[in-house]
Amino acid sequence: ILNTHTHTHTHTHTHTHTEFSSHDSFSYWVDEKSPVGPDQVIAIRRIAKIPLVKKLMKKWSITQDLTFKEQLDSGIRYFDLRVSSKPGEAGQEIYFIHGLFGTTVCDGLVEINNFLTHHPKEVIFLDFNHFYAMDMNHHMYLISKIEEIFGSKLCTKECVENVTLQSLWEKQQQVLVFYHHSICEIYPVLWAGNKMPAPWANTTNVHKLLQFLETTLKERAKHGTFHVSQAILTPRAKTFAWHLSRGLKNTLVHRNLPFILNWVKLQKPGVMGVNIITSDFVEQVDFAATIIGLNNLLLEGKKNHDCLKGGFIYINYSLYFNTPNRFSV
């Protein structure tokens, strides 16, 4: 999307662009044979010892159908990531986690880096916002792998308002890493997590969700940050009890995505508008075309000599960002 549609927006600021993103972006595959993750409460870990329970958990752990490469090809440029070590496993390997363990983080990052190497004008956001069973040695290992895989593609920290596509292209930087841990302070290529806030509605009601998104958008201009609108519905304990075998997609996502898409169509980019929108199973509806249309509003604003402090709306199919435990009761 950036490469083919943003050449006229290169001097606008990325925090005012609009992008669609994936929620729990890595969760297209989870290992039902693995232990239940440390992101779950003890009660869930005990119940999971019962045969078939993890097969049912898998239906609620998976929030995306597309791989990283497929998400990138679809226009996703923000990735929502929660990560964990495997307690009891030797070494320092880090995995994606959402109830059950996914692939290794390194495998996912290599896949993303390969895409960026072939598309040098694409810019992505990696949001590491949940960490489980990780001590400082684990963090240092993960950060070393991030630096090793992306190298000079990593964008150094600066004032959010100064970041434009043009400035990133001139420095040949393509990756902004947001790291929600205090260790980020000593690494120039790790942006603080508070520069990527993602308010969470915590509701199963789509109308309450949309009202929450409207309310939090009104606050974003005060903070001088990027902003994630989490267009996701969160199951409660009774949701699992009533619809256990149906899974997340068939229970909450399928019937509510059209309402979410209609809300997106009514938005505008810019410092007072949407920036990054996350959703589950976003390939179910045509979000990409909608986002491109929203960003084209920036062009119309320029033609009309509007004051633009702006950029794109970014799309994402989350990997983690500020989402609750799907299985907490």
ROKEGU-534363 format. One line per field, with one value per residue (C-alpha): residue number from 1; residue in three letters; chain; x, y, z. Coordinates in Angstrom, 3 decimals, m for minus. Layout:
// ROKEGU-534363
n: c(NUM; ...)
res: c(Ala; ...)
chain: c(A; ...)
x: c(X; ...)
y: c(Y; ...)
z: c(Z; ...)
This chain:
// ROKEGU-534363
n: c(1; 2; 3; 4; 5; 6; 7; 8; 9; 10; 11; 12; 13; 14; 15; 16; 17; 18; 19; 20; 21; 22; 23; 24; 25; 26; 27; 28; 29; 30; 31; 32; 33; 34; 35; 36; 37; 38; 39; 40; 41; 42; 43; 44; 45; 46; 47; 48; 49; 50; 51; 52; 53; 54; 55; 56; 57; 58; 59; 60; 61; 62; 63; 64; 65; 66; 67; 68; 69; 70; 71; 72; 73; 74; 75; 76; 77; 78; 79; 80; 81; 82; 83; 84; 85; 86; 87; 88; 89; 90; 91; 92; 93; 94; 95; 96; 97; 98; 99; 100; 101; 102; 103; 104; 105; 106; 107; 108; 109; 110; 111; 112; 113; 114; 115; 116; 117; 118; 119; 120; 121; 122; 123; 124; 125; 126; 127; 128; 129; 130; 131; 132; 133; 134; 135; 136; 137; 138; 139; 140; 141; 142; 143; 144; 145; 146; 147; 148; 149; 150; 151; 152; 153; 154; 155; 156; 157; 158; 159; 160; 161; 162; 163; 164; 165; 166; 167; 168; 169; 170; 171; 172; 173; 174; 175; 176; 177; 178; 179; 180; 181; 182; 183; 184; 185; 186; 187; 188; 189; 190; 191; 192; 193; 194; 195; 196; 197; 198; 199; 200; 201; 202; 203; 204; 205; 206; 207; 208; 209; 210; 211; 212; 213; 214; 215; 216; 217; 218; 219; 220; 221; 222; 223; 224; 225; 226; 227; 228; 229; 230; 231; 232; 233; 234; 235; 236; 237; 238; 239; 240; 241; 242; 243; 244; 245; 246; 247; 248; 249; 250; 251; 252; 253; 254; 255; 256; 257; 258; 259; 260; 261; 262; 263; 264; 265; 266; 267; 268; 269; 270; 271; 272; 273; 274; 275; 276; 277; 278; 279; 280; 281; 282; 283; 284; 285; 286; 287; 288; 289; 290; 291; 292; 293; 294; 295; 296; 297; 298; 299; 300; 301; 302; 303; 304; 305; 306; 307; 308; 309; 310; 311; 312; 313; 314; 315; 316; 317; 318; 319; 320; 321; 322; 323; 324; 325; 326; 327; 328; 329)
res: c(Ile; Leu; Asn; Thr; His; Thr; His; Thr; His; Thr; His; Thr; His; Thr; His; Thr; His; Thr; Glu; Phe; Ser; Ser; His; Asp; Ser; Phe; Ser; Tyr; Trp; Val; Asp; Glu; Lys; Ser; Pro; Val; Gly; Pro; Asp; Gln; Val; Ile; Ala; Ile; Arg; Arg; Ile; Ala; Lys; Ile; Pro; Leu; Val; Lys; Lys; Leu; Met; Lys; Lys; Trp; Ser; Ile; Thr; Gln; Asp; Leu; Thr; Phe; Lys; Glu; Gln; Leu; Asp; Ser; Gly; Ile; Arg; Tyr; Phe; Asp; Leu; Arg; Val; Ser; Ser; Lys; Pro; Gly; Glu; Ala; Gly; Gln; Glu; Ile; Tyr; Phe; Ile; His; Gly; Leu; Phe; Gly; Thr; Thr; Val; Cys; Asp; Gly; Leu; Val; Glu; Ile; Asn; Asn; Phe; Leu; Thr; His; His; Pro; Lys; Glu; Val; Ile; Phe; Leu; Asp; Phe; Asn; His; Phe; Tyr; Ala; Met; Asp; Met; Asn; His; His; Met; Tyr; Leu; Ile; Ser; Lys; Ile; Glu; Glu; Ile; Phe; Gly; Ser; Lys; Leu; Cys; Thr; Lys; Glu; Cys; Val; Glu; Asn; Val; Thr; Leu; Gln; Ser; Leu; Trp; Glu; Lys; Gln; Gln; Gln; Val; Leu; Val; Phe; Tyr; His; His; Ser; Ile; Cys; Glu; Ile; Tyr; Pro; Val; Leu; Trp; Ala; Gly; Asn; Lys; Met; Pro; Ala; Pro; Trp; Ala; Asn; Thr; Thr; Asn; Val; His; Lys; Leu; Leu; Gln; Phe; Leu; Glu; Thr; Thr; Leu; Lys; Glu; Arg; Ala; Lys; His; Gly; Thr; Phe; His; Val; Ser; Gln; Ala; Ile; Leu; Thr; Pro; Arg; Ala; Lys; Thr; Phe; Ala; Trp; His; Leu; Ser; Arg; Gly; Leu; Lys; Asn; Thr; Leu; Val; His; Arg; Asn; Leu; Pro; Phe; Ile; Leu; Asn; Trp; Val; Lys; Leu; Gln; Lys; Pro; Gly; Val; Met; Gly; Val; Asn; Ile; Ile; Thr; Ser; Asp; Phe; Val; Glu; Gln; Val; Asp; Phe; Ala; Ala; Thr; Ile; Ile; Gly; Leu; Asn; Asn; Leu; Leu; Leu; Glu; Gly; Lys; Lys; Asn; His; Asp; Cys; Leu; Lys; Gly; Gly; Phe; Ile; Tyr; Ile; Asn; Tyr; Ser; Leu; Tyr; Phe; Asn; Thr; Pro; Asn; Arg; Phe; Ser; Val)
chain: c(A; A; A; A; A; A; A; A; A; A; A; A; A; A; A; A; A; A; A; A; A; A; A; A; A; A; A; A; A; A; A; A; A; A; A; A; A; A; A; A; A; A; A; A; A; A; A; A; A; A; A; A; A; A; A; A; A; A; A; A; A; A; A; A; A; A; A; A; A; A; A; A; A; A; A; A; A; A; A; A; A; A; A; A; A; A; A; A; A; A; A; A; A; A; A; A; A; A; A; A; A; A; A; A; A; A; A; A; A; A; A; A; A; A; A; A; A; A; A; A; A; A; A; A; A; A; A; A; A; A; A; A; A; A; A; A; A; A; A; A; A; A; A; A; A; A; A; A; A; A; A; A; A; A; A; A; A; A; A; A; A; A; A; A; A; A; A; A; A; A; A; A; A; A; A; A; A; A; A; A; A; A; A; A; A; A; A; A; A; A; A; A; A; A; A; A; A; A; A; A; A; A; A; A; A; A; A; A; A; A; A; A; A; A; A; A; A; A; A; A; A; A; A; A; A; A; A; A; A; A; A; A; A; A; A; A; A; A; A; A; A; A; A; A; A; A; A; A; A; A; A; A; A; A; A; A; A; A; A; A; A; A; A; A; A; A; A; A; A; A; A; A; A; A; A; A; A; A; A; A; A; A; A; A; A; A; A; A; A; A; A; A; A; A; A; A; A; A; A; A; A; A; A; A; A; A; A; A; A; A; A; A; A; A; A; A; A; A; A; A; A; A; A; A; A; A; A; A; A)
x: c(0.000; 2.725; 4.764; 1.901; m0.338; 1.718; 4.180; 2.087; 2.026; 5.749; 6.134; 3.111; 3.592; 3.141; 1.214; m1.595; m1.798; m4.303; m3.312; m5.181; m3.553; m4.059; m4.843; m2.598; m0.946; 1.056; m1.882; m2.597; m0.893; m0.716; 0.572; m2.158; 0.462; 2.440; 1.788; m0.749; 1.091; 2.054; m0.320; m3.170; m4.345; m3.598; m7.210; m7.056; m3.731; m5.231; m8.359; m6.220; m4.910; m8.317; m8.318; m9.666; m9.599; m6.620; m8.367; m11.195; m8.739; m7.186; m10.492; m10.315; m6.552; m6.469; m7.444; m6.002; m6.032; m3.228; 0.506; 2.855; 3.691; 0.013; m0.802; 1.969; 0.747; m2.738; m1.507; m0.900; 1.939; 1.423; 1.906; 0.552; 2.911; 2.867; 5.799; 7.017; 9.730; 8.701; 9.058; 11.217; 12.797; 16.580; 18.032; 16.506; 14.237; 11.231; 7.847; 4.677; 1.939; m1.850; m3.129; m1.074; 2.445; 2.978; 6.086; 9.410; 9.673; 12.842; 11.047; 8.330; 10.785; 12.851; 9.683; 8.889; 12.467; 12.473; 9.421; 11.065; 14.237; 12.186; 10.097; 12.564; 9.964; 7.618; 7.551; 6.223; 5.517; 6.330; 4.564; 5.955; 3.402; 3.131; 5.988; 5.582; 8.097; 10.953; 13.855; 16.463; 18.524; 15.499; 14.931; 18.553; 18.429; 15.244; 16.589; 19.841; 17.815; 15.746; 18.960; 20.574; 17.608; 16.692; 20.060; 20.143; 16.422; 15.628; 14.419; 16.104; 13.940; 12.884; 9.923; 6.832; 5.730; 8.957; 8.557; 7.579; 7.849; 10.319; 12.598; 12.527; 13.249; 16.191; 17.714; 16.689; 14.883; 11.823; 11.081; 9.782; 9.932; 7.803; 8.918; 6.744; 9.505; 11.869; 14.881; 13.912; 15.456; 19.007; 18.462; 18.226; 16.181; 13.494; 10.627; 8.855; 5.540; 3.754; 4.391; 1.932; m1.104; m3.910; m6.992; m9.018; m12.829; m13.140; m16.674; m18.637; m21.071; m20.178; m22.137; m20.306; m17.057; m17.707; m18.699; m15.469; m13.426; m15.062; m14.399; m10.725; m10.091; m11.133; m8.299; m5.452; m4.462; m3.366; m0.618; 1.616; 1.841; 0.786; m2.612; m4.172; m7.947; m8.577; m11.681; m11.939; m14.550; m13.407; m15.188; m16.214; m16.446; m20.103; m19.188; m16.956; m19.562; m22.343; m20.282; m17.305; m17.101; m17.813; m14.682; m13.936; m14.549; m18.015; m19.140; m18.044; m16.134; m18.154; m21.397; m19.787; m17.082; m19.570; m20.439; m16.742; m16.059; m18.920; m17.418; m14.012; m15.582; m16.853; m13.413; m10.841; m7.036; m5.120; m4.031; m7.652; m8.525; m7.744; m4.155; m3.873; m6.934; m6.650; m9.178; m9.526; m9.731; m9.561; m9.409; m13.108; m14.025; m12.275; m10.509; m7.563; m9.612; m11.358; m8.050; m6.642; m9.759; m9.314; m5.696; m6.667; m8.654; m5.281; m4.736; m8.091; m7.162; m3.936; m5.799; m8.086; m5.083; m6.233; m3.755; m2.499; m0.346; m0.903; m0.144; m1.654; m4.052; m2.265; m3.863; m3.083; m4.288; m2.971; m0.493; m1.132; m1.613; m3.247; m5.629; m6.894; m6.428; m8.881; m9.263; m9.263; m12.349)
y: c(0.000; 2.475; 1.801; 2.176; 4.744; 7.050; 8.795; 11.939; 11.793; 11.451; 14.656; 14.059; 12.631; 8.929; 9.456; 11.086; 8.480; 5.674; 2.035; m1.190; m3.775; m7.244; m8.073; m10.819; m10.810; m14.015; m16.158; m17.698; m20.823; m22.097; m25.434; m27.369; m29.944; m27.342; m26.483; m23.766; m20.454; m18.456; m15.733; m17.868; m18.184; m21.349; m22.560; m22.586; m24.399; m27.100; m27.518; m27.794; m31.146; m32.638; m34.301; m32.112; m28.903; m27.496; m28.230; m25.995; m23.380; m23.258; m22.008; m19.022; m18.465; m17.984; m14.431; m14.398; m16.757; m15.097; m15.680; m12.713; m12.751; m12.900; m10.092; m7.963; m8.695; m7.638; m4.247; m4.874; m2.692; m2.795; m6.023; m6.563; m8.939; m10.792; m13.023; m15.531; m17.996; m21.627; m22.314; m25.362; m25.220; m24.914; m21.857; m18.428; m18.986; m16.662; m17.610; m15.814; m16.561; m16.314; m18.933; m21.513; m21.103; m20.098; m20.013; m18.627; m14.851; m15.125; m17.084; m14.434; m11.533; m13.177; m13.551; m9.863; m8.818; m10.796; m8.833; m5.510; m6.414; m6.879; m3.729; m1.036; 1.746; m0.143; 0.850; m1.348; m1.065; m3.911; m3.519; m5.806; m5.098; m8.236; m10.252; m13.463; m15.583; m13.346; m12.158; m9.599; m12.248; m13.169; m9.505; m9.001; m12.118; m10.973; m7.463; m8.849; m10.917; m7.881; m5.940; m8.879; m9.545; m5.965; m4.230; m0.784; m1.007; m0.134; 3.419; 5.335; 7.092; 10.673; 12.956; 11.263; 14.473; 14.518; 11.077; 11.179; 8.605; 10.852; 11.092; 7.315; 6.709; 9.116; 7.158; 3.811; 2.909; 0.665; m0.724; 1.082; m1.204; m0.333; m2.201; m2.050; m2.616; m0.238; m1.830; 0.147; 3.256; 2.069; 1.073; 3.871; 1.666; 0.706; 3.174; 3.422; 1.626; 4.817; 6.189; 3.576; 3.653; 1.204; 1.783; m1.405; m1.438; m4.875; m5.566; m8.107; m5.427; m3.915; m0.704; m0.105; m0.816; 1.792; 4.389; 3.671; 4.105; 7.483; 8.643; 7.648; 9.217; 12.583; 12.311; 11.271; 14.729; 15.775; 13.205; 13.565; 9.829; 7.168; 5.730; 2.275; 1.936; m1.635; m2.607; m5.944; m7.643; m9.552; m12.753; m13.148; m16.346; m16.795; m16.315; m19.368; m21.308; m20.708; m20.983; m23.129; m25.239; m22.397; m20.358; m16.652; m16.175; m17.728; m16.290; m12.639; m11.701; m12.811; m11.045; m7.848; m7.092; m5.336; m2.880; m2.240; m1.714; 0.781; 2.703; 2.754; 4.153; 7.145; 8.054; 10.573; 10.563; 13.371; 14.385; 14.323; 11.154; 7.470; 6.290; 2.507; 0.258; m3.333; m6.083; m9.861; m11.850; m8.683; m10.564; m11.298; m7.844; m5.381; m3.176; m2.378; m0.556; 1.410; 2.508; 3.583; 5.685; 7.333; 8.216; 9.735; 12.276; 13.769; 14.589; 16.315; 18.329; 19.484; 20.529; 22.616; 24.084; 22.536; 22.566; 19.007; 17.600; 14.316; 10.924; 7.554; 5.257; 1.997; m1.408; m4.248; m7.704; m7.716; m9.958; m8.823; m5.184; m4.558; m7.414; m9.325; m12.967; m14.651; m17.448; m15.587; m16.224)
z: c(0.000; 0.887; m2.217; m4.665; m3.040; m0.848; m3.113; m2.914; 0.906; 1.511; 3.512; 5.734; 9.195; 9.796; 13.047; 11.063; 8.308; 8.645; 8.574; 9.103; 11.291; 12.660; 16.244; 17.654; 14.259; 14.806; 15.884; 12.467; 13.868; 17.428; 18.659; 20.455; 21.466; 23.384; 27.035; 27.762; 27.890; 30.991; 29.772; 31.151; 34.745; 36.713; 36.486; 32.684; 32.709; 34.918; 32.814; 29.681; 30.926; 30.094; 26.631; 23.771; 25.853; 23.940; 20.638; 21.834; 23.105; 19.651; 18.218; 20.564; 20.346; 16.574; 15.592; 12.058; 9.089; 7.094; 7.592; 8.056; 4.351; 3.381; 5.801; 4.314; 0.787; 1.922; 3.150; 6.845; 8.144; 11.915; 13.848; 17.332; 19.193; 22.502; 23.269; 25.846; 26.728; 27.242; 30.956; 31.494; 28.035; 27.905; 26.181; 25.594; 22.592; 22.468; 20.988; 20.043; 22.565; 22.698; 25.073; 23.200; 21.830; 18.205; 16.036; 17.232; 17.093; 15.018; 12.282; 12.101; 11.987; 9.248; 7.156; 7.615; 6.846; 3.593; 2.475; 3.357; 1.478; m1.686; m1.011; 0.136; 0.384; 2.695; 6.367; 9.166; 12.885; 15.292; 18.623; 21.327; 24.019; 26.181; 27.640; 29.634; 31.571; 30.416; 32.560; 31.497; 29.716; 27.600; 26.741; 25.761; 23.595; 21.845; 21.258; 19.863; 17.387; 16.371; 15.695; 13.904; 11.603; 10.644; 11.019; 9.404; 8.556; 12.193; 12.759; 15.573; 18.159; 17.581; 18.130; 16.685; 14.976; 12.927; 11.354; 7.671; 4.929; 3.134; 6.173; 6.604; 2.918; 2.981; 5.885; 4.337; 7.543; 7.359; 10.827; 13.922; 16.976; 20.013; 23.135; 26.244; 28.789; 30.570; 28.854; 25.735; 27.318; 26.634; 23.002; 20.394; 18.028; 20.579; 20.875; 24.231; 24.451; 25.518; 22.021; 20.718; 23.056; 22.314; 24.500; 24.971; 25.148; 26.817; 25.577; 23.561; 22.377; 18.999; 19.645; 22.946; 21.120; 18.443; 21.043; 22.923; 19.742; 19.120; 22.678; 22.711; 19.304; 20.734; 23.253; 20.929; 19.633; 23.144; 23.422; 20.333; 19.737; 17.319; 18.196; 17.873; 17.624; 18.774; 16.815; 18.587; 20.729; 23.801; 24.892; 28.519; 30.563; 29.603; 25.926; 26.163; 28.118; 25.595; 22.404; 23.385; 20.231; 17.784; 18.402; 18.171; 14.456; 14.379; 17.714; 17.716; 14.583; 11.588; 12.402; 13.713; 11.122; 8.785; 11.601; 12.214; 8.503; 8.265; 11.184; 9.471; 6.294; 8.275; 9.658; 8.462; 8.693; 10.334; 13.810; 15.025; 13.140; 13.042; 12.754; 13.218; 13.280; 14.493; 13.982; 13.983; 10.727; 8.653; 5.371; 5.863; 4.512; 2.187; 4.712; 2.443; m0.201; 2.542; 4.081; 0.719; 0.223; 3.620; 2.948; m0.378; 1.640; 2.559; m1.102; m1.288; 1.786; 0.139; m2.978; m0.803; 1.075; 4.346; 7.207; 7.254; 9.972; 8.394; 7.106; 6.485; 8.166; 8.834; 8.651; 10.997; 11.970; 15.525; 17.130; 20.572; 21.462; 24.831; 24.499; 27.494; 28.255; 25.936; 28.470; 31.755; 33.860)
